[in-house]
Amino acid sequence: MKKSFLTLAIAAFLSIAAFGQRIAIVDVNSLLEGMSEYTAAQSDIDQVSAEWRQDIAADYDKIKSMYNKYQAEQVLLSDDARKQREDEIMDFEKSVREKQKQRFGAEGDLFRKRQELVRPIQDKVFAAIDEYAQDRGYDLIFDKAGSTGLLFATDEFDKTEDIRRKL
């Protein structure tokens, strides 16, 4: 699979190069890491994330403490009291897991914080790449790190409408 993808990528590159297209490669990560705004935003994100991790770790320590206390007192408790304590521990553990998901989940607080702080900086970089490509006449610009892939392409390469008409 990897070999066929590599072969396809090389063939696509050669066919584009054969038509004299201008291609460039940009290391977006290097650009971002060189920007003081980006490093400040990353620092803020790291600090907030560390605070949230400590908060959640403290809650898990509390759960462990509650469970240890329950284990020690279990023999002295009635069935109803035991059930109540077990439910309290399980409910608190469930709420901590929900808090963890809310903070660090796919669409959680950390994701939104990163979007809030980093997205404008990324947009600035992508706008600069777009302007550079237009000014210098590049047809395609790829991200060297490969995380983003294609960063810029002239409209003549977009064949979405042609395919839409065929469909």
Secondary structure as UniProt FT lines:
FT   HELIX           2..18
FT   TURN            19..20
FT   STRAND          23..26
FT   HELIX           28..33
FT   HELIX           36..73
FT   HELIX           74..76
FT   HELIX           79..104
FT   TURN            106..107
FT   HELIX           109..136
FT   STRAND          140..143
FT   TURN            144..145
FT   STRAND          150..153
FT   HELIX           155..157
FT   HELIX           160..166
//
